[in-house]
Amino acid sequence: MPFHAIATLSGGRQKTIPNRSEDQMLSEVVTPFVASGVITAKWGSTIQSYQVLELRVYETTQPWDKRTGSLGDLIKNKRNQVGRFVQRAEKYLGAHKVKIFIVMPIQGAQSGTQEEQRIYKEYDERFEVIEKVVGKYDGIAIRIDKEHALDDLVARIKREIQDCGFVIADLTDERPSCYFEAGYAEALKRPVIYVASKQSVEKPGTNTKIHFDIHMSINFFVNLKELKERLTKAIEKNKTKLFSAAPERDLTIKS
């Protein structure tokens, strides 16, 4: 019987992993998700690792063929079987990739006014650029989404920073929460790469102001292309240090 996974990613995006055998679903998808909250899969010609906020697994009698309809139609009314896969995955936890915690404003609203959507989209696109850059180094970008916040959000943020190898902090628009998260990472002696756009996202035309003594370490950019270039250069310069700094992770499965 074929199995199909639907992974919910940061920003409300979804990735589908269809037509896997039971063993493939367990070893390639569910076990990495349980161990570190990420999955690695090939979409098109690209192999990429993603932070996964929610994973669902469905079994069908026939493989999915996109020519005959959507995967959603095929799995309609099917039971989510991720629970039993999670139980089995606990026995097969293996090595983990380096997590990179992403500090950035999550402003605007996905379904708000046109202006709110513009702001939301800008930061979402920045995260996707960062995600792709660290993915080239076999790292996984981790962002705490306000849409998927836990009851104790601050505790989760602290835990993710404690577990990460290093931090990338976007200090555009001077959000107090971003300074708090970056400061916590500095206190834990986690390496931090600071970035910021030269102009505000909320108030285009207004120059970004950076407080405190970190202003000399900011990688400023004007567009997504330059963000990719500056971030890649910063990582490449300190690659050995950044990717050898990851602490041992707590592999306890959290509900």
C-alpha positions in Angstrom: 0.0 0.0 0.0 1.4 3.5 -0.8 1.7 6.2 1.9 1.6 9.9 1.4 2.8 12.7 3.7 1.6 16.3 3.9 4.0 18.6 5.7 3.0 22.0 7.0 6.0 24.4 6.8 6.6 27.9 8.2 4.4 30.5 6.7 1.5 28.2 6.1 3.2 26.5 3.1 2.7 22.8 2.4 4.9 20.1 0.9 3.6 16.7 -0.2 5.6 13.5 -0.3 3.5 11.0 -2.1 3.8 7.3 -3.1 6.2 6.0 -0.5 6.3 2.5 0.9 5.8 2.1 4.6 9.5 1.6 5.2 10.4 4.7 3.2 7.8 6.8 5.0 9.2 5.7 8.3 12.9 6.1 7.5 12.9 9.0 5.1 10.1 11.2 6.5 8.8 10.5 9.9 11.9 9.5 11.8 13.8 12.8 10.8 10.6 14.8 11.7 10.4 13.2 15.2 14.1 13.6 15.8 14.6 17.2 14.9 11.4 18.6 13.5 12.7 18.6 9.9 12.3 16.6 6.8 14.6 16.3 3.7 13.1 15.4 0.4 13.5 16.0 -3.3 11.1 18.4 -5.0 11.8 18.7 -8.7 15.6 18.7 -9.1 16.3 20.1 -5.6 17.0 18.3 -2.4 16.1 20.5 0.5 15.7 20.3 4.3 12.7 22.1 5.9 11.4 22.9 9.3 8.1 21.1 9.7 5.4 22.4 12.0 2.9 19.5 11.4 3.1 16.2 9.6 0.2 14.0 8.4 0.5 10.6 6.8 -2.2 8.8 4.9 -2.5 5.3 3.4 -4.4 4.6 0.1 -5.0 1.4 -1.9 -3.6 2.9 -5.1 -0.6 5.2 -5.8 -1.4 8.8 -6.5 -1.3 9.9 -10.2 -1.7 13.6 -10.6 -3.3 13.0 -14.0 -6.3 11.5 -12.3 -6.9 14.2 -9.7 -5.5 15.9 -6.7 -3.8 14.2 -3.8 -6.4 15.8 -1.5 -9.2 14.0 -3.4 -7.3 10.7 -3.0 -6.9 11.0 0.7 -10.3 12.5 1.4 -11.9 10.8 4.5 -8.7 8.8 5.1 -7.4 8.5 8.7 -4.1 10.4 9.6 -1.7 7.6 10.6 1.2 9.7 11.7 0.8 8.6 15.3 1.7 5.0 14.7 4.7 6.0 12.6 5.9 8.3 15.4 5.8 5.5 17.9 8.0 3.4 15.6 10.3 6.3 14.7 11.3 6.6 18.4 13.4 3.4 17.9 15.2 4.6 14.9 16.4 8.1 15.8 19.7 8.9 14.2 22.1 11.7 13.4 20.8 15.3 13.1 21.6 18.2 10.9 22.5 21.6 12.3 19.6 23.8 13.2 19.8 27.5 12.6 17.4 29.7 14.6 16.0 32.6 12.6 15.3 35.8 14.4 13.1 38.2 12.4 10.0 40.3 12.7 6.8 38.4 11.7 4.7 41.4 10.9 1.7 42.1 8.8 -1.0 39.5 8.1 -1.4 36.9 5.5 -5.1 37.7 5.1 -5.1 41.4 6.2 -5.1 44.6 4.3 -3.1 45.0 1.1 -0.4 46.8 3.1 -0.4 44.1 5.8 -0.1 41.4 3.1 2.9 43.3 1.6 4.8 43.3 4.9 3.9 39.7 5.7 5.1 38.6 2.2 8.4 40.5 2.5 9.4 38.7 5.7 8.1 35.4 4.4 10.2 35.7 1.3 13.3 36.7 3.4 12.8 33.5 5.4 12.6 31.4 2.2 15.9 32.9 1.0 17.6 32.2 4.3 16.1 28.7 4.3 17.7 28.0 0.8 21.1 29.4 1.7 21.5 27.4 4.9 20.1 24.3 3.1 23.1 24.4 0.8 25.2 23.8 3.8 23.0 21.0 5.0 21.4 23.1 7.7 17.8 23.6 8.7 16.3 27.1 9.2 14.0 27.3 12.3 11.5 30.1 12.7 8.8 30.5 15.4 5.6 31.3 13.6 3.0 33.3 15.4 0.3 31.2 13.6 1.6 28.1 15.3 2.6 29.6 18.7 2.6 27.3 21.7 1.1 28.4 25.1 4.6 29.1 26.5 6.1 30.8 23.4 9.1 32.3 25.2 10.0 28.9 26.6 9.9 27.4 23.1 12.0 30.2 21.7 14.6 29.7 24.4 14.7 26.0 23.9 15.2 26.4 20.1 18.0 28.8 20.6 19.6 26.5 23.2 19.4 23.6 20.6 20.6 25.5 17.6 24.1 25.6 16.1 23.9 29.4 15.4 21.5 32.2 14.9 20.7 34.5 11.9 19.0 37.7 13.2 17.2 40.2 11.0 17.0 43.4 13.0 15.0 45.4 10.4 12.3 47.6 12.0 13.7 47.4 15.5 11.4 44.8 17.1 12.1 44.4 20.8 11.4 40.7 20.6 14.2 40.3 18.0 16.7 42.1 20.3 15.6 39.8 23.1 16.1 36.7 21.1 19.5 37.8 19.7 20.6 38.9 23.2 19.6 35.5 24.6 21.7 33.8 21.9 24.7 36.0 22.6 24.4 35.2 26.3 24.5 31.5 25.5 27.5 32.2 23.3 25.8 31.0 20.1 27.3 32.6 17.0 25.0 35.2 15.6 24.9 36.5 12.0 23.2 39.9 11.9 21.4 41.1 8.8 19.0 44.0 8.1 17.6 45.8 5.0 18.9 49.3 4.6 15.3 50.6 4.6 12.4 49.8 6.8 9.7 47.3 5.6 6.9 48.9 7.6 7.9 52.4 6.5 9.6 52.3 3.0 11.9 55.2 2.5 13.0 55.3 6.1 16.5 54.1 6.8 17.0 51.2 9.2 18.5 52.2 12.6 20.4 49.6 14.7 20.8 50.1 18.4 23.7 49.2 20.7 27.2 48.1 19.7 26.3 45.5 17.1 25.8 48.0 14.3 29.3 47.4 13.0 28.5 43.7 12.5 25.3 44.1 10.4 25.2 42.7 6.9 23.0 45.3 5.2 21.1 44.5 2.0 18.7 46.2 -0.4 16.9 43.3 -1.9 16.5 39.5 -1.6 19.4 38.9 -4.1 21.8 40.9 -2.0 20.5 39.2 1.2 21.4 35.8 -0.4 24.8 37.1 -1.4 25.7 38.7 1.9 24.5 35.8 4.0 26.3 33.2 1.9 29.5 35.2 2.2 29.1 35.5 6.0 28.5 31.8 6.4 31.3 30.8 4.0 33.8 33.0 5.9 32.9 31.2 9.2 31.6 27.9 8.0 33.8 25.6 10.1 33.0 27.5 13.3 29.3 27.8 12.6 28.6 24.2 11.7 30.7 22.7 14.5 29.0 24.7 17.3 25.8 22.7 17.4 25.1 21.3 20.9 23.8 17.8 21.7 20.0 17.8 21.2 17.4 16.5 23.6 15.7 13.8 21.5 12.7 13.5 23.8 9.5 13.7 21.7 7.4 16.6 22.8 3.6 16.6 22.4 
